[in-house]
Amino acid sequence: MTNMPATPNYLRYGGAEKSTFEMSSEELEQAAQSILRRAKEKAFSKGRPIHFMKDGIVMSEYPDGRIEPAKKD
């Protein structure tokens, strides 16, 4: 691991003004939910799925609400 200076991570899509290091667990959860909601809105508005891991499997969630294992294309 390289010796890179630690810089605070700011949550861009959630609109957080605080460093993640300064947030309480409730604030982090709220910011994460906001980011997820915005990512879904953006992807789904274009008819695209979002992808996430569940039990070590890459899953796809589609705008129509279907959730299934991601297909290798």
PyMOL Python script that loads the backbone (N, CA, C, O; Angstrom):
from pymol import cmd

cmd.read_pdbstr("""\
ATOM      1  N   MET A   1       0.850  -1.181   0.000  1.00  0.00           N
ATOM      2  CA  MET A   1       0.000   0.000   0.000  1.00  0.00           C
ATOM      3  C   MET A   1       0.893   1.241   0.000  1.00  0.00           C
ATOM      4  O   MET A   1       1.878   1.305   0.735  1.00  0.00           O
ATOM      5  N   THR A   2       0.547   2.205  -0.814  1.00  0.00           N
ATOM      6  CA  THR A   2       1.358   3.418  -0.892  1.00  0.00           C
ATOM      7  C   THR A   2       1.022   4.358   0.244  1.00  0.00           C
ATOM      8  O   THR A   2      -0.056   4.282   0.833  1.00  0.00           O
ATOM      9  N   ASN A   3       1.947   5.240   0.544  1.00  0.00           N
ATOM     10  CA  ASN A   3       1.733   6.220   1.603  1.00  0.00           C
ATOM     11  C   ASN A   3       1.115   7.479   1.018  1.00  0.00           C
ATOM     12  O   ASN A   3       1.792   8.491   0.839  1.00  0.00           O
ATOM     13  N   MET A   4      -0.155   7.407   0.728  1.00  0.00           N
ATOM     14  CA  MET A   4      -0.868   8.558   0.192  1.00  0.00           C
ATOM     15  C   MET A   4      -1.472   9.336   1.351  1.00  0.00           C
ATOM     16  O   MET A   4      -1.920   8.742   2.332  1.00  0.00           O
ATOM     17  N   PRO A   5      -1.487  10.649   1.248  1.00  0.00           N
ATOM     18  CA  PRO A   5      -2.099  11.433   2.334  1.00  0.00           C
ATOM     19  C   PRO A   5      -3.590  11.153   2.421  1.00  0.00           C
ATOM     20  O   PRO A   5      -4.267  11.019   1.402  1.00  0.00           O
ATOM     21  N   ALA A   6      -4.091  11.066   3.633  1.00  0.00           N
ATOM     22  CA  ALA A   6      -5.524  10.835   3.828  1.00  0.00           C
ATOM     23  C   ALA A   6      -6.284  12.118   3.542  1.00  0.00           C
ATOM     24  O   ALA A   6      -6.016  13.155   4.150  1.00  0.00           O
ATOM     25  N   THR A   7      -7.221  12.051   2.629  1.00  0.00           N
ATOM     26  CA  THR A   7      -8.066  13.203   2.331  1.00  0.00           C
ATOM     27  C   THR A   7      -9.505  12.804   2.581  1.00  0.00           C
ATOM     28  O   THR A   7      -9.876  11.656   2.338  1.00  0.00           O
ATOM     29  N   PRO A   8     -10.312  13.713   3.054  1.00  0.00           N
ATOM     30  CA  PRO A   8     -11.707  13.363   3.334  1.00  0.00           C
ATOM     31  C   PRO A   8     -12.467  13.034   2.055  1.00  0.00           C
ATOM     32  O   PRO A   8     -12.236  13.634   1.005  1.00  0.00           O
ATOM     33  N   ASN A   9     -13.370  12.078   2.163  1.00  0.00           N
ATOM     34  CA  ASN A   9     -14.243  11.721   1.046  1.00  0.00           C
ATOM     35  C   ASN A   9     -15.558  12.450   1.221  1.00  0.00           C
ATOM     36  O   ASN A   9     -16.212  12.325   2.256  1.00  0.00           O
ATOM     37  N   TYR A  10     -15.944  13.204   0.218  1.00  0.00           N
ATOM     38  CA  TYR A  10     -17.222  13.886   0.257  1.00  0.00           C
ATOM     39  C   TYR A  10     -18.186  13.146  -0.637  1.00  0.00           C
ATOM     40  O   TYR A  10     -17.828  12.747  -1.746  1.00  0.00           O
ATOM     41  N   LEU A  11     -19.396  12.958  -0.174  1.00  0.00           N
ATOM     42  CA  LEU A  11     -20.404  12.231  -0.932  1.00  0.00           C
ATOM     43  C   LEU A  11     -21.024  13.184  -1.940  1.00  0.00           C
ATOM     44  O   LEU A  11     -21.804  14.063  -1.573  1.00  0.00           O
ATOM     45  N   ARG A  12     -20.679  13.011  -3.207  1.00  0.00           N
ATOM     46  CA  ARG A  12     -21.079  13.949  -4.244  1.00  0.00           C
ATOM     47  C   ARG A  12     -22.571  13.945  -4.529  1.00  0.00           C
ATOM     48  O   ARG A  12     -23.219  14.990  -4.466  1.00  0.00           O
ATOM     49  N   TYR A  13     -23.117  12.788  -4.840  1.00  0.00           N
ATOM     50  CA  TYR A  13     -24.502  12.726  -5.278  1.00  0.00           C
ATOM     51  C   TYR A  13     -25.486  12.954  -4.145  1.00  0.00           C
ATOM     52  O   TYR A  13     -26.625  13.348  -4.394  1.00  0.00           O
ATOM     53  N   GLY A  14     -25.077  12.718  -2.915  1.00  0.00           N
ATOM     54  CA  GLY A  14     -25.977  12.910  -1.791  1.00  0.00           C
ATOM     55  C   GLY A  14     -26.060  14.355  -1.341  1.00  0.00           C
ATOM     56  O   GLY A  14     -26.921  14.704  -0.533  1.00  0.00           O
ATOM     57  N   GLY A  15     -25.180  15.196  -1.850  1.00  0.00           N
ATOM     58  CA  GLY A  15     -25.198  16.596  -1.483  1.00  0.00           C
ATOM     59  C   GLY A  15     -24.643  16.865  -0.100  1.00  0.00           C
ATOM     60  O   GLY A  15     -24.931  17.907   0.490  1.00  0.00           O
ATOM     61  N   ALA A  16     -23.851  15.944   0.427  1.00  0.00           N
ATOM     62  CA  ALA A  16     -23.306  16.111   1.770  1.00  0.00           C
ATOM     63  C   ALA A  16     -22.256  17.215   1.784  1.00  0.00           C
ATOM     64  O   ALA A  16     -21.443  17.325   0.866  1.00  0.00           O
ATOM     65  N   GLU A  17     -22.283  18.008   2.806  1.00  0.00           N
ATOM     66  CA  GLU A  17     -21.317  19.088   2.958  1.00  0.00           C
ATOM     67  C   GLU A  17     -20.207  18.698   3.927  1.00  0.00           C
ATOM     68  O   GLU A  17     -19.172  19.361   3.993  1.00  0.00           O
ATOM     69  N   LYS A  18     -20.425  17.626   4.673  1.00  0.00           N
ATOM     70  CA  LYS A  18     -19.461  17.188   5.676  1.00  0.00           C
ATOM     71  C   LYS A  18     -18.560  16.093   5.118  1.00  0.00           C
ATOM     72  O   LYS A  18     -18.910  15.399   4.163  1.00  0.00           O
ATOM     73  N   SER A  19     -17.419  15.963   5.723  1.00  0.00           N
ATOM     74  CA  SER A  19     -16.547  14.830   5.458  1.00  0.00           C
ATOM     75  C   SER A  19     -17.222  13.585   6.025  1.00  0.00           C
ATOM     76  O   SER A  19     -17.926  13.654   7.032  1.00  0.00           O
ATOM     77  N   THR A  20     -17.002  12.446   5.370  1.00  0.00           N
ATOM     78  CA  THR A  20     -17.571  11.202   5.884  1.00  0.00           C
ATOM     79  C   THR A  20     -17.015  10.879   7.266  1.00  0.00           C
ATOM     80  O   THR A  20     -17.662  10.185   8.051  1.00  0.00           O
ATOM     81  N   PHE A  21     -15.815  11.382   7.568  1.00  0.00           N
ATOM     82  CA  PHE A  21     -15.222  11.150   8.883  1.00  0.00           C
ATOM     83  C   PHE A  21     -15.958  11.915   9.982  1.00  0.00           C
ATOM     84  O   PHE A  21     -15.872  11.545  11.153  1.00  0.00           O
ATOM     85  N   GLU A  22     -16.678  12.972   9.621  1.00  0.00           N
ATOM     86  CA  GLU A  22     -17.391  13.797  10.594  1.00  0.00           C
ATOM     87  C   GLU A  22     -18.846  13.387  10.749  1.00  0.00           C
ATOM     88  O   GLU A  22     -19.536  13.900  11.629  1.00  0.00           O
ATOM     89  N   MET A  23     -19.330  12.467   9.909  1.00  0.00           N
ATOM     90  CA  MET A  23     -20.739  12.074   9.928  1.00  0.00           C
ATOM     91  C   MET A  23     -21.007  10.999  10.973  1.00  0.00           C
ATOM     92  O   MET A  23     -20.171  10.137  11.243  1.00  0.00           O
ATOM     93  N   SER A  24     -22.194  11.081  11.546  1.00  0.00           N
ATOM     94  CA  SER A  24     -22.641  10.009  12.435  1.00  0.00           C
ATOM     95  C   SER A  24     -23.102   8.848  11.555  1.00  0.00           C
ATOM     96  O   SER A  24     -23.250   9.001  10.342  1.00  0.00           O
ATOM     97  N   SER A  25     -23.323   7.705  12.165  1.00  0.00           N
ATOM     98  CA  SER A  25     -23.787   6.552  11.379  1.00  0.00           C
ATOM     99  C   SER A  25     -25.153   6.842  10.756  1.00  0.00           C
ATOM    100  O   SER A  25     -25.437   6.370   9.656  1.00  0.00           O
ATOM    101  N   GLU A  26     -25.987   7.599  11.430  1.00  0.00           N
ATOM    102  CA  GLU A  26     -27.302   7.962  10.878  1.00  0.00           C
ATOM    103  C   GLU A  26     -27.150   8.870   9.655  1.00  0.00           C
ATOM    104  O   GLU A  26     -27.860   8.705   8.663  1.00  0.00           O
ATOM    105  N   GLU A  27     -26.223   9.827   9.730  1.00  0.00           N
ATOM    106  CA  GLU A  27     -25.981  10.721   8.599  1.00  0.00           C
ATOM    107  C   GLU A  27     -25.420   9.958   7.408  1.00  0.00           C
ATOM    108  O   GLU A  27     -25.796  10.225   6.266  1.00  0.00           O
ATOM    109  N   LEU A  28     -24.519   9.005   7.666  1.00  0.00           N
ATOM    110  CA  LEU A  28     -23.955   8.190   6.591  1.00  0.00           C
ATOM    111  C   LEU A  28     -25.045   7.361   5.912  1.00  0.00           C
ATOM    112  O   LEU A  28     -25.088   7.274   4.685  1.00  0.00           O
ATOM    113  N   GLU A  29     -25.911   6.762   6.699  1.00  0.00           N
ATOM    114  CA  GLU A  29     -27.002   5.954   6.142  1.00  0.00           C
ATOM    115  C   GLU A  29     -27.934   6.829   5.305  1.00  0.00           C
ATOM    116  O   GLU A  29     -28.356   6.426   4.221  1.00  0.00           O
ATOM    117  N   GLN A  30     -28.250   7.999   5.792  1.00  0.00           N
ATOM    118  CA  GLN A  30     -29.119   8.925   5.072  1.00  0.00           C
ATOM    119  C   GLN A  30     -28.473   9.345   3.742  1.00  0.00           C
ATOM    120  O   GLN A  30     -29.143   9.395   2.710  1.00  0.00           O
ATOM    121  N   ALA A  31     -27.181   9.644   3.775  1.00  0.00           N
ATOM    122  CA  ALA A  31     -26.474  10.028   2.553  1.00  0.00           C
ATOM    123  C   ALA A  31     -26.424   8.854   1.570  1.00  0.00           C
ATOM    124  O   ALA A  31     -26.597   9.052   0.367  1.00  0.00           O
ATOM    125  N   ALA A  32     -26.190   7.639   2.067  1.00  0.00           N
ATOM    126  CA  ALA A  32     -26.135   6.454   1.198  1.00  0.00           C
ATOM    127  C   ALA A  32     -27.480   6.222   0.523  1.00  0.00           C
ATOM    128  O   ALA A  32     -27.528   5.903  -0.665  1.00  0.00           O
ATOM    129  N   GLN A  33     -28.559   6.374   1.255  1.00  0.00           N
ATOM    130  CA  GLN A  33     -29.894   6.191   0.681  1.00  0.00           C
ATOM    131  C   GLN A  33     -30.184   7.247  -0.386  1.00  0.00           C
ATOM    132  O   GLN A  33     -30.806   6.951  -1.406  1.00  0.00           O
ATOM    133  N   SER A  34     -29.738   8.460  -0.150  1.00  0.00           N
ATOM    134  CA  SER A  34     -29.921   9.543  -1.118  1.00  0.00           C
ATOM    135  C   SER A  34     -29.146   9.257  -2.397  1.00  0.00           C
ATOM    136  O   SER A  34     -29.655   9.465  -3.499  1.00  0.00           O
ATOM    137  N   ILE A  35     -27.914   8.779  -2.247  1.00  0.00           N
ATOM    138  CA  ILE A  35     -27.088   8.449  -3.412  1.00  0.00           C
ATOM    139  C   ILE A  35     -27.723   7.322  -4.201  1.00  0.00           C
ATOM    140  O   ILE A  35     -27.788   7.390  -5.429  1.00  0.00           O
ATOM    141  N   LEU A  36     -28.194   6.284  -3.520  1.00  0.00           N
ATOM    142  CA  LEU A  36     -28.835   5.154  -4.198  1.00  0.00           C
ATOM    143  C   LEU A  36     -30.085   5.610  -4.947  1.00  0.00           C
ATOM    144  O   LEU A  36     -30.304   5.215  -6.092  1.00  0.00           O
ATOM    145  N   ARG A  37     -30.901   6.436  -4.303  1.00  0.00           N
ATOM    146  CA  ARG A  37     -32.127   6.926  -4.944  1.00  0.00           C
ATOM    147  C   ARG A  37     -31.800   7.709  -6.218  1.00  0.00           C
ATOM    148  O   ARG A  37     -32.442   7.518  -7.251  1.00  0.00           O
ATOM    149  N   ARG A  38     -30.809   8.580  -6.138  1.00  0.00           N
ATOM    150  CA  ARG A  38     -30.440   9.391  -7.310  1.00  0.00           C
ATOM    151  C   ARG A  38     -29.839   8.536  -8.420  1.00  0.00           C
ATOM    152  O   ARG A  38     -30.108   8.774  -9.598  1.00  0.00           O
ATOM    153  N   ALA A  39     -29.032   7.550  -8.060  1.00  0.00           N
ATOM    154  CA  ALA A  39     -28.443   6.658  -9.071  1.00  0.00           C
ATOM    155  C   ALA A  39     -29.539   5.885  -9.787  1.00  0.00           C
ATOM    156  O   ALA A  39     -29.503   5.740 -11.009  1.00  0.00           O
ATOM    157  N   LYS A  40     -30.518   5.384  -9.027  1.00  0.00           N
ATOM    158  CA  LYS A  40     -31.641   4.662  -9.640  1.00  0.00           C
ATOM    159  C   LYS A  40     -32.424   5.579 -10.568  1.00  0.00           C
ATOM    160  O   LYS A  40     -32.734   5.203 -11.698  1.00  0.00           O
ATOM    161  N   GLU A  41     -32.742   6.776 -10.100  1.00  0.00           N
ATOM    162  CA  GLU A  41     -33.508   7.719 -10.922  1.00  0.00           C
ATOM    163  C   GLU A  41     -32.798   7.990 -12.247  1.00  0.00           C
ATOM    164  O   GLU A  41     -33.426   7.985 -13.306  1.00  0.00           O
ATOM    165  N   LYS A  42     -31.506   8.223 -12.184  1.00  0.00           N
ATOM    166  CA  LYS A  42     -30.742   8.544 -13.391  1.00  0.00           C
ATOM    167  C   LYS A  42     -30.693   7.356 -14.345  1.00  0.00           C
ATOM    168  O   LYS A  42     -30.953   7.511 -15.538  1.00  0.00           O
ATOM    169  N   ALA A  43     -30.360   6.170 -13.831  1.00  0.00           N
ATOM    170  CA  ALA A  43     -30.264   4.979 -14.681  1.00  0.00           C
ATOM    171  C   ALA A  43     -31.634   4.591 -15.236  1.00  0.00           C
ATOM    172  O   ALA A  43     -31.778   4.338 -16.432  1.00  0.00           O
ATOM    173  N   PHE A  44     -32.619   4.546 -14.372  1.00  0.00           N
ATOM    174  CA  PHE A  44     -33.949   4.103 -14.799  1.00  0.00           C
ATOM    175  C   PHE A  44     -34.583   5.071 -15.791  1.00  0.00           C
ATOM    176  O   PHE A  44     -35.331   4.646 -16.671  1.00  0.00           O
ATOM    177  N   SER A  45     -34.296   6.368 -15.665  1.00  0.00           N
ATOM    178  CA  SER A  45     -34.856   7.338 -16.610  1.00  0.00           C
ATOM    179  C   SER A  45     -34.320   7.114 -18.020  1.00  0.00           C
ATOM    180  O   SER A  45     -34.932   7.531 -19.003  1.00  0.00           O
ATOM    181  N   LYS A  46     -33.160   6.446 -18.105  1.00  0.00           N
ATOM    182  CA  LYS A  46     -32.565   6.127 -19.411  1.00  0.00           C
ATOM    183  C   LYS A  46     -32.852   4.686 -19.821  1.00  0.00           C
ATOM    184  O   LYS A  46     -32.344   4.216 -20.839  1.00  0.00           O
ATOM    185  N   GLY A  47     -33.670   3.979 -19.027  1.00  0.00           N
ATOM    186  CA  GLY A  47     -34.010   2.598 -19.328  1.00  0.00           C
ATOM    187  C   GLY A  47     -32.901   1.609 -19.016  1.00  0.00           C
ATOM    188  O   GLY A  47     -32.916   0.485 -19.517  1.00  0.00           O
ATOM    189  N   ARG A  48     -31.948   2.008 -18.202  1.00  0.00           N
ATOM    190  CA  ARG A  48     -30.804   1.155 -17.873  1.00  0.00           C
ATOM    191  C   ARG A  48     -30.957   0.561 -16.473  1.00  0.00           C
ATOM    192  O   ARG A  48     -31.586   1.164 -15.604  1.00  0.00           O
ATOM    193  N   PRO A  49     -30.380  -0.621 -16.258  1.00  0.00           N
ATOM    194  CA  PRO A  49     -30.423  -1.202 -14.913  1.00  0.00           C
ATOM    195  C   PRO A  49     -29.303  -0.644 -14.034  1.00  0.00           C
ATOM    196  O   PRO A  49     -28.361  -0.021 -14.524  1.00  0.00           O
ATOM    197  N   ILE A  50     -29.424  -0.877 -12.745  1.00  0.00           N
ATOM    198  CA  ILE A  50     -28.307  -0.633 -11.834  1.00  0.00           C
ATOM    199  C   ILE A  50     -27.776  -2.005 -11.443  1.00  0.00           C
ATOM    200  O   ILE A  50     -28.502  -2.997 -11.514  1.00  0.00           O
ATOM    201  N   HIS A  51     -26.525  -2.065 -11.034  1.00  0.00           N
ATOM    202  CA  HIS A  51     -25.895  -3.329 -10.668  1.00  0.00           C
ATOM    203  C   HIS A  51     -25.372  -3.229  -9.244  1.00  0.00           C
ATOM    204  O   HIS A  51     -24.883  -2.183  -8.815  1.00  0.00           O
ATOM    205  N   PHE A  52     -25.484  -4.339  -8.520  1.00  0.00           N
ATOM    206  CA  PHE A  52     -25.002  -4.393  -7.145  1.00  0.00           C
ATOM    207  C   PHE A  52     -24.652  -5.837  -6.805  1.00  0.00           C
ATOM    208  O   PHE A  52     -25.037  -6.768  -7.513  1.00  0.00           O
ATOM    209  N   MET A  53     -23.919  -6.005  -5.715  1.00  0.00           N
ATOM    210  CA  MET A  53     -23.541  -7.343  -5.255  1.00  0.00           C
ATOM    211  C   MET A  53     -24.488  -7.800  -4.165  1.00  0.00           C
ATOM    212  O   MET A  53     -24.851  -7.034  -3.273  1.00  0.00           O
ATOM    213  N   LYS A  54     -24.885  -9.067  -4.252  1.00  0.00           N
ATOM    214  CA  LYS A  54     -25.703  -9.676  -3.207  1.00  0.00           C
ATOM    215  C   LYS A  54     -25.211 -11.103  -3.028  1.00  0.00           C
ATOM    216  O   LYS A  54     -25.262 -11.903  -3.963  1.00  0.00           O
ATOM    217  N   ASP A  55     -24.743 -11.418  -1.850  1.00  0.00           N
ATOM    218  CA  ASP A  55     -24.215 -12.753  -1.550  1.00  0.00           C
ATOM    219  C   ASP A  55     -23.144 -13.169  -2.549  1.00  0.00           C
ATOM    220  O   ASP A  55     -23.083 -14.332  -2.948  1.00  0.00           O
ATOM    221  N   GLY A  56     -22.297 -12.221  -2.955  1.00  0.00           N
ATOM    222  CA  GLY A  56     -21.200 -12.510  -3.859  1.00  0.00           C
ATOM    223  C   GLY A  56     -21.587 -12.641  -5.322  1.00  0.00           C
ATOM    224  O   GLY A  56     -20.756 -13.022  -6.146  1.00  0.00           O
ATOM    225  N   ILE A  57     -22.831 -12.333  -5.659  1.00  0.00           N
ATOM    226  CA  ILE A  57     -23.319 -12.431  -7.041  1.00  0.00           C
ATOM    227  C   ILE A  57     -23.681 -11.039  -7.529  1.00  0.00           C
ATOM    228  O   ILE A  57     -24.353 -10.287  -6.822  1.00  0.00           O
ATOM    229  N   VAL A  58     -23.238 -10.686  -8.743  1.00  0.00           N
ATOM    230  CA  VAL A  58     -23.601  -9.397  -9.326  1.00  0.00           C
ATOM    231  C   VAL A  58     -25.054  -9.487  -9.791  1.00  0.00           C
ATOM    232  O   VAL A  58     -25.417 -10.352 -10.588  1.00  0.00           O
ATOM    233  N   MET A  59     -25.865  -8.585  -9.279  1.00  0.00           N
ATOM    234  CA  MET A  59     -27.295  -8.550  -9.603  1.00  0.00           C
ATOM    235  C   MET A  59     -27.609  -7.301 -10.416  1.00  0.00           C
ATOM    236  O   MET A  59     -26.908  -6.293 -10.324  1.00  0.00           O
ATOM    237  N   SER A  60     -28.657  -7.380 -11.203  1.00  0.00           N
ATOM    238  CA  SER A  60     -29.146  -6.234 -11.975  1.00  0.00           C
ATOM    239  C   SER A  60     -30.568  -5.927 -11.538  1.00  0.00           C
ATOM    240  O   SER A  60     -31.404  -6.824 -11.433  1.00  0.00           O
ATOM    241  N   GLU A  61     -30.834  -4.646 -11.283  1.00  0.00           N
ATOM    242  CA  GLU A  61     -32.197  -4.199 -10.995  1.00  0.00           C
ATOM    243  C   GLU A  61     -32.632  -3.328 -12.159  1.00  0.00           C
ATOM    244  O   GLU A  61     -31.960  -2.356 -12.507  1.00  0.00           O
ATOM    245  N   TYR A  62     -33.764  -3.684 -12.758  1.00  0.00           N
ATOM    246  CA  TYR A  62     -34.262  -3.011 -13.951  1.00  0.00           C
ATOM    247  C   TYR A  62     -35.348  -1.996 -13.606  1.00  0.00           C
ATOM    248  O   TYR A  62     -35.949  -2.066 -12.534  1.00  0.00           O
ATOM    249  N   PRO A  63     -35.600  -1.049 -14.519  1.00  0.00           N
ATOM    250  CA  PRO A  63     -36.613  -0.027 -14.265  1.00  0.00           C
ATOM    251  C   PRO A  63     -38.009  -0.592 -13.956  1.00  0.00           C
ATOM    252  O   PRO A  63     -38.800   0.059 -13.274  1.00  0.00           O
ATOM    253  N   ASP A  64     -38.314  -1.803 -14.458  1.00  0.00           N
ATOM    254  CA  ASP A  64     -39.628  -2.386 -14.195  1.00  0.00           C
ATOM    255  C   ASP A  64     -39.699  -3.110 -12.852  1.00  0.00           C
ATOM    256  O   ASP A  64     -40.728  -3.696 -12.516  1.00  0.00           O
ATOM    257  N   GLY A  65     -38.599  -3.073 -12.078  1.00  0.00           N
ATOM    258  CA  GLY A  65     -38.582  -3.672 -10.755  1.00  0.00           C
ATOM    259  C   GLY A  65     -37.980  -5.064 -10.692  1.00  0.00           C
ATOM    260  O   GLY A  65     -37.749  -5.581  -9.599  1.00  0.00           O
ATOM    261  N   ARG A  66     -37.719  -5.686 -11.844  1.00  0.00           N
ATOM    262  CA  ARG A  66     -37.097  -7.016 -11.849  1.00  0.00           C
ATOM    263  C   ARG A  66     -35.701  -6.939 -11.261  1.00  0.00           C
ATOM    264  O   ARG A  66     -34.953  -5.992 -11.505  1.00  0.00           O
ATOM    265  N   ILE A  67     -35.370  -7.955 -10.481  1.00  0.00           N
ATOM    266  CA  ILE A  67     -34.007  -8.100  -9.958  1.00  0.00           C
ATOM    267  C   ILE A  67     -33.583  -9.525 -10.289  1.00  0.00           C
ATOM    268  O   ILE A  67     -34.251 -10.489  -9.916  1.00  0.00           O
ATOM    269  N   GLU A  68     -32.454  -9.643 -11.001  1.00  0.00           N
ATOM    270  CA  GLU A  68     -31.969 -10.970 -11.383  1.00  0.00           C
ATOM    271  C   GLU A  68     -30.454 -10.929 -11.521  1.00  0.00           C
ATOM    272  O   GLU A  68     -29.861  -9.855 -11.622  1.00  0.00           O
ATOM    273  N   PRO A  69     -29.826 -12.111 -11.524  1.00  0.00           N
ATOM    274  CA  PRO A  69     -28.373 -12.127 -11.713  1.00  0.00           C
ATOM    275  C   PRO A  69     -27.992 -11.448 -13.026  1.00  0.00           C
ATOM    276  O   PRO A  69     -28.675 -11.596 -14.040  1.00  0.00           O
ATOM    277  N   ALA A  70     -26.886 -10.699 -12.988  1.00  0.00           N
ATOM    278  CA  ALA A  70     -26.419  -9.992 -14.184  1.00  0.00           C
ATOM    279  C   ALA A  70     -26.035 -11.000 -15.247  1.00  0.00           C
ATOM    280  O   ALA A  70     -25.498 -12.067 -14.952  1.00  0.00           O
ATOM    281  N   LYS A  71     -26.320 -10.643 -16.490  1.00  0.00           N
ATOM    282  CA  LYS A  71     -25.984 -11.495 -17.623  1.00  0.00           C
ATOM    283  C   LYS A  71     -24.648 -11.063 -18.188  1.00  0.00           C
ATOM    284  O   LYS A  71     -24.356  -9.870 -18.275  1.00  0.00           O
ATOM    285  N   LYS A  72     -23.846 -12.028 -18.570  1.00  0.00           N
ATOM    286  CA  LYS A  72     -22.565 -11.733 -19.219  1.00  0.00           C
ATOM    287  C   LYS A  72     -22.827 -11.594 -20.709  1.00  0.00           C
ATOM    288  O   LYS A  72     -23.201 -12.562 -21.370  1.00  0.00           O
ATOM    289  N   ASP A  73     -22.632 -10.401 -21.235  1.00  0.00           N
ATOM    290  CA  ASP A  73     -22.834 -10.169 -22.680  1.00  0.00           C
ATOM    291  C   ASP A  73     -21.529 -10.006 -23.386  1.00  0.00           C
ATOM    292  O   ASP A  73     -21.505  -9.804 -24.600  1.00  0.00           O
TER     293      ASP A  73
END
""", "prot")
cmd.dss("prot")
cmd.show_as("cartoon", "prot")
cmd.util.cbc("prot")
cmd.orient("prot")
